[in-house]
């Protein structure tokens, strides 16, 4: 079995991922391909128009900010 990205053997390797419709691939090859093609969790960022991309950015920032607010503050006593 060969990695669909680098065509090297994946048999016996520890860091592999199974891709639907493709089979096994080296984890680092898959991650590299994903970053280069600018995809995240089946979202193809290159296909988004500017409006949708900025909407996605705003949603991500809102989610990050909401999670930071929920973290309890730690008080240090001297």
JOFENZI-V600984 format. One record per helix or strand of 3 or more residues. SS is the DSSP state (alpha for helix, beta for strand). FROM is the first residue (numbers start at 1). TO is the last residue. Records with the same first field share a line. If there is no record, write none. Layout:
SS: FROM-TO + FROM-TO
This chain:
beta: 16-19 + 23-26
alpha: 27-36 + 45-47 + 50-70
